[in-house]
């Protein structure tokens, strides 16, 4: 399996101003595998240290941090010499020992020649719990579930990827049914690495769903392991409400769907816990599509999406018969289409927004900032491209470019570009 994030790791390795690298992301998105694979491919030696439930390492990373003593201790623990120029040092579950996080600052300031990558599934939450963190002394990389293109690659469909990337419109028409088939499979399997690998090996939808359910259970376990007892029920309630929130015609997050009488102040911490854990994406509303979009966001109006489209299906108990016999992108009021588009765009655009006008009579699913301009992105579940909201937006703001993702074929009409859903990872090639 290939993860395209390894290209970012290569750039980090070659950067002369390299800092210790912190890989962020939800549990089971493949952080450990990526770090080890990077070490295997690009270093002569790899040192792997897991901080989870390791008392010996607590003694190594004491309050008075001495980097040279730490290196010597790691060499003894791993029975391996650490040479700065060709050894990758991996710190996994680093949030379990706060002094290890603190030590990253000293690695950068005193011994920047060492190559250090680290990860922790709940690192973001640790920061918010006032863990000593080396702000400005580390680089960051966010890892997400596999994109649709990575999924095609894992399935051995490099030729299909090539015609999408090359914008070979004639071949796209020839093979669009096959691309739609894989898009449908991806919408069920999703992008969690373990689920994808198992499906490729066994072609078993039931086993894939079992693995997805197990991942969801592991997240529920994290609720209890890392959260004050009084906050656990609220986190669960928000988490369990997400499929219902997305199934609405208007996907704006409504507290009343959690339970009758629910108020924002009761659930704000729970939502931020899920966000910091990497389990949800939050997309805020803007009424004025201008740069920077962050300056115009409405903090009280937002949508919440799941980490992974496959996990969303598992949570909603979507069965394989529905997948194989019906078009799930059209069913469920576009819930899967928006979720899919969000996941593909979020990798390049860390902050996505959506637009509504002041009367809430027109809505654009996403807005992205691209090379100094705002691009409205409309999402359509099928091939019916009637778009009143997009027309209203274009007439009012006259954007340089507008995008529409759907199951329809590639087409350019003035400044509006229609791009098939299966080509979304290379949308820049179509602008």
LINZI-V208649 format. One record per backbone hydrogen bond with DSSP energy under -0.5 kcal/mol. CO is the residue of the C=O (numbers start at 1). NH is the residue of the N-H. Records with the same first field share a line. If there is no record, write none. Layout:
# LINZI-V208649
CO->NH, NH
This chain:
# LINZI-V208649
3->6
4->7
5->8, 9
6->10
7->11
8->12
9->13
10->14
11->15
12->15
15->18
20->22, 139
21->23, 118
22->24, 141
23->120
24->143
26->29
30->34
31->35
32->36
33->37
34->38
35->39
36->40
37->41
38->42
39->43
45->88
46->48
47->49, 90
49->51, 92
51->54
53->55
54->58
55->59
56->60
57->61
60->62
63->65
66->70
67->71
68->72
69->73
70->74
71->75
72->76
73->77
74->78
75->79, 80
81->83
82->84
83->86, 87
86->44, 45
87->89, 115
88->47, 90
89->91, 117
90->49, 92
91->119
92->51
93->96
94->97
97->100, 101
98->102
99->103
100->104
101->104
102->105, 106
103->107
104->108
105->109
106->110, 111
107->111
111->114
114->116
115->89
116->21
117->91
118->23
119->93, 94
120->123
122->126
123->127
124->128
125->129
126->129, 131
127->130
133->135
134->137
137->20
139->22
141->24, 143
147->151
148->152
149->153
150->154
151->155
152->157
153->156
157->161
158->162
159->163
160->164
161->165
162->166
163->168
164->167
167->169
168->172
169->173
170->174
171->175
173->176
175->179
176->180
177->181
178->182
179->183
180->184
181->185
182->186
183->187
184->188
185->188, 189
186->190
191->146
192->195, 196
193->197
194->198
195->199
196->200
197->201
198->202
199->203
203->205
204->208
205->209
206->210
207->211
208->212
209->213
210->214
211->215
212->216
213->217
214->218
215->219
216->220
217->221
218->222
219->223
220->224
221->225
222->226
228->231, 232
229->233
231->235
232->236
233->237
234->238
235->239
236->240
237->241
238->241, 242
239->242
241->245
242->246
243->247
244->248
245->248
249->251
253->255
254->257, 258
255->258, 259
259->262
263->266, 267
264->267, 268
267->271
268->272
269->273
270->274
271->275
272->276
273->277
274->279, 280
275->278
279->307
281->305
282->284
283->303
284->354
285->298
286->356
287->289
288->290
292->295
293->296
294->297
296->287
297->299
298->285, 301
300->302
301->285
302->253
303->283
305->281
308->312
309->313
310->314
311->315
312->316
313->318
314->317
319->323
320->324
321->325
322->326
326->328
327->330, 331
331->334
332->335
334->338
335->339
336->340
337->341
338->342
339->343
340->344
341->345
342->346
343->347
345->348, 349
348->350
350->352
352->284
353->367
354->286
355->364
357->360
362->357
364->355
366->377
367->353
368->370, 375
370->373
373->370, 375
374->376
375->368
376->378, 403
377->366
378->405
382->407, 408
383->385
387->391
388->392
389->393
390->394
391->395
392->396
393->397
394->398
401->376
402->417
403->378
404->419
405->380
406->421
411->418
413->416
415->402, 417
416->413, 418
417->404, 419
418->411
419->406
420->423
421->424
423->426
424->427
426->429
427->430, 431
428->431
